[in-house]
Amino acid sequence: MRNKQESNDNIRGLRVEVRNGDVNQALRRFKKKVTEDGVLQEVRDRSEYTKPSIKRARAKAAGRARHLKRIEKRKNDLGY
């Protein structure tokens, strides 16, 4: 038989330890991990089929937004 430690190592997924019965803190840490890992975004992306042309258009719009944000930040920081 396998011991408990070996069986826990094989479990996949995100886990958060609840310390001192503070479930709210554990929930906040779990939400942060889920966000950083991109789980929710992947679920949204897989919920329905998106045509490749729409994917390209969204990627292009996101790139443009990043570029404009960078330009605006530089304008505020450096004055040009």
C-alpha positions, 0 to 999 in steps of 0.5 A: 500500500502507498502511504499518504505522502506518496498519494498526495504527490500525485494529485494534480491541481491548485491547492491552498492550505487553510491556516488557523481556520482562516477560510477567507484568506485561503479563498483570496490566495486560491483566487490569486493562484487561479488568476495567475495560472489562467484557469478562468481565462482558459475556461472562457476561451473553451466555452464556445468555438471562436473563429481564427479570424476573431482570435487574430482580431482580438490579439491585434486589438490587445496588442494595440491597446498595450502599445497605446498604454505604453505610449501614454505611460511614456508621455506621462513619465517623460513628457513626450 
